[in-house]
Amino acid sequence: MTIHGIIPVMKEKGYTSHDVVAKLRRIMKQKKIGHTGTLDPSVEGVLPICMGQATRVAEYVLELPKRYRGSMVIGVSTDTQDQSGVITETKAVTHLSQAQVDEVFTQFHDQIDQLPPMFSAVKVNGKRLYEMARQGKEVERKSRIVQIYELTCLKFEHKGATAEIHFDVQCSKGTYIRTLCVDIGKALGYPAHMNHLVRTESGPFRIDDCYTLAEIEAWIEKEASPNKMIHGLDTVLGHLPALILPDTEVVRVFDGCSIELTPDQPPFIENQLLRVYSEAGRFCALYRVQNPNMAKPEKVFRDVES
């Protein structure tokens, strides 16, 4: 039986995101399955997995903010920008205070420029950066703009010749937290690297919503039905406005027809995506507003019951 829905997985350390997909494909016996944002093997946390028709909304999960909790070491840098790398520079930390850290953190709010690290999956001229980095190569990369919505220092402490900063950050897709740690270190005047990270939120999902692979497998063996763990496709689309249509119009939606927007409906913005529901609450489609009077189908979910 094909499952159409999203299951929030608690990715454990040592697994790649692709490992999780492969293991879950076997456990759930699903062919069409995919993750919603890569997590490094050393990082644990929330990884929503889409199955069946839910893979068609994965791109919208990728666009949603993520939240992380982690720590960085000030005074030591590595070639990978995290704890797994080879030390490249050290500098004894002196005269660094919590107030200085808080002040520097304010510089990283809002939009910032980031240079993707060499040890990353970004492609340059068709090759992954990490592949070239493992060969000892360093190539020119283009910086990218990312959004830091929140950045908070949770704890600051000196540890001998180094210091450790524990932090919480909410950010946009494409943000490299390793690079953020390195850049914060530079702003403080020291080499730095990330030494621990957990993704605590991905879109609407929190750690408390997640299941480990072992829990999922045990549940399937016991109950044979994963319904308890599965979230509907529209769970990740709550930030989009909803449009409820009478059953006569829903038939036209399933046929892929445009729908008329009437004055009695809320005003929508041109090019805006809408969640379309039947009067009974069934999620039917995503439509895009073309003009104040009409919306066209973006994705129709004919065979998926809410």
N, C-alpha and C positions, 0 to 999 in steps of 0.2 A: 504494500500500500504506500503510495506516495504521500508524504507529509508536506503540507504547505504552511510554513510558519517560521518563527525565529526562536532559537533557543540560546539564552545567554550562558556562555561557558566561562568558568573560572579557569583561565589558562594558567598552568603551573610552569615553574622554571624548568628549563631544559627542553621544552617543546617549542618548535616553530609554529606559526599560525597554520602553515600547511600540514604539519603533523596532526594538529587538532582536527582539521578538516578530514584528513585520511582516516583517523581513528573513529571519528563520529560517523563517517560514511559507512564504515563496517558495522558499528554498533546499531545505527538506526536503519541500516539497509536502504540507504538513499543514494541515488545516482547524482541527482542535481543538488549540489550543496556548495556553499562558499562562505568565506569569512568576510568581515566588514572592516578590515584595517589591520595591517601587520603589526605584531608585537615581537620584539627581539626575543631570542631564546632565554636571555637572562632576566627578562621582565615578565611579571605575572599580572593577572588581573582580568578585567571584563573584556570578553571577546564574543560579541553576538555572532551567531552562525545562522545563515539563511538557508532554508531548504525548499525545494520545489519552486512554486511561483514566487516565494519570498526572495529568491535570488534577483528578481527583477526590481526590488526596492533597495537592494544592498547599496547602490550608489547614493541613495539619500541618507543612509546611516553614516556613510563615509563623510558626508558634509556636516554632520552634527558635531558640536563641541565635545571634547574629551577632557576628563579630569584625572590628574595623577598626584600621587603622594610619594615623595622620595627623599633622597639625601645626596649631598655632594661633598667631596673632600676638597678643601682649599689648601693649596701648597704643593700639590702633585698633579701632573698631567700625564695622560697616556695616549698612545697612538690611535686608540679606538674611541677615545673620549669617555670610556666607562671603565669599570673595575676589571674587565676581562683583558685589557690591553697591556702593552709593555710601557713601563715608565719612561717618559721622554724628558721630563724636567721636574726639578724640585726647588722649592724656595721656602725657607722657614717663615712661618706666619707670626708677625709681631704687630702689636698696636692695632689689632682689628677688633671692632666692637659690634655689638648687636645693632646700635644706632647706625653705624656705617653700612651694615648689611641691609637694614630696612631702607635706607636712603637709596642704595644702588638698586634694590628691587623695584622702586618706583620708576626707574628709568626703563624698565622692561614691560611696562603696562602698555596696552593698546597695540598698534601695529609695529612690528620690528622686522628688520632684515636678517635673514639667516643664510649662511653658506652651508649646504648639505655636507656632512662629513664624508671623508673618503670611504669609511667603513659603513656604507649604506647601500640600499637597493636601487638608488637613482641610476638611470642609464645615461651614459654619455657616449655618443657615437655607437650606439647599439650594445655597449658593454656595461655591466653592473659595476658601480664604483668599487664595491668590496672585492670584486674579482681582481681589479687592477691594484687595489691596495695590498692584497695578499702577495702580489708580485713585486711589491716594493715601489710601485709607481704612484705618482701624484699628478693629477690632471686638473686643468682649469675647470671650475664649476661656476654656474650662474647662481647668484643669491636669489632668494625668494622671500616674498613678504608673507608673514604669518601673523596671527592675531593672538595676543595674550589677554584673556578676559579678566583673569584674577591671578595674582601671584603673592603668596603669603609665606613669610618666614615663621615656621612653627617652633624652631629651637636652634640656638647657636651655641656651640661649645668649642673651647680649645682642647686639642688632644696632642700634647707634646709640641712638636714642631709644625703640626698641621691644625686645621680647624674643620669642623663638620657643621653643615647647615642642613636642617630638615625643612622641607618646604611642601606646599600644596599649590598646584597650578591648574587652571582651567584654560584650555587653548583650542585653537582651530586645527583642522586636519593639516597634515604635512609638517607639524611642528616637531623638531627633534629636541627632546628634553636633554639629551646628552650635550648637544651644542649650546642649549640655553645655559647649562651649568658652566660650560667652558667660557662662554661670553660673560657670565656674571663674575667668574673668577678674574677675567681680564679687567673688568670694570673696577674690581677691588684691588687690582695690582698684583694678582697671583695666578700661577697655573692652577688648574682645577680639573676635576673629572666627576662624573656621576658614579656613585657606588651602590645605589639601590633605587628601584622604581617599581611602583604598583599602579596599574590603571584602575582607578576606583569608580569611574563612570564612563560610559560610552552612549551618547544620546540619552534615551530614557532609562537605560539599564544601570543598576548599581551592583556592587559586590554582593549585597544581600539577595539579589535576584538570581544569582548565578549558581550553576551546578558544575562540579568537577566531572571529568570523564568517568572516573570510577563510580560516582553517584549515578550518573546517567546509565551506565552499563548495568549496575545493580538494579536500578528501577525497571529497566527494560526486561531483564531476566525474571523479575518478580511479577510485574504487572502486565507486560507485553504491550502496554499502551502508554505512549509518552505525552498524552494530552495535558497532564498536569504541568509539564515543563514548557509547553509550546505557547508562544505568543502570536497573536494575529498579525498579518502583514501591516495593518494600519497602526500598530503599536509605535512604530518608529516615525510615523507621519503626523503626529499630534500637533506639530508646529504649523501645519498647513490648514487653512480654513476648510470647513466641511460644507457640503451642499447636499441636502436631502431631497430626493426626487420621488414623485408618485410612481407606482408600479408601471403605469403606461409609458412613462419616460425611461424607466430602467430597461425595458425591453429594447428601446432604441440605443441605449448606452451599450448594451451587450452586442448590438449590431455594429458598433463603432461609429455611430452617427454623432454629429455635432449637437450640442444642446443650446437652447435659447436661455439667456439670462434675463430675468424679468425685473421690473422696478421694485417688486415686493421682496426681493432677495437683498442681502447685504451687498454694498458696493465692493466690487473686486478690482484688483489692480491688473493692468495689462501684463501679460506674460506670467502671471501668478499661477501656481499649481493649486488645484482643488481636490480634496477627497470627496468622492461621490458615493452616497449611500442610498439604499432603498428606505422606504418608510419603516420597514421591519428592522432596520439597523444593519443590513448586510453591506459590507464594503464591496463596491462594484468596480471602481476605476479611479484613475488619476486623470484629470482634465486640465488643460492649460487655457487660461483666458486669452482670447484673441482680441477682443474689444469689449466695451461695456455691454454688448448685447449677445455675445456668443463665446462659447468655449469648445475646444476641439479635444478629442481623446488623445492622451499621452500613452497610457497603459490601461488595458481593460483586463479584469480578472474574472472571466466568465465562470470558470470551473472551481472557484475558491469560495467556500462558505465561511461566513464570519464565525 
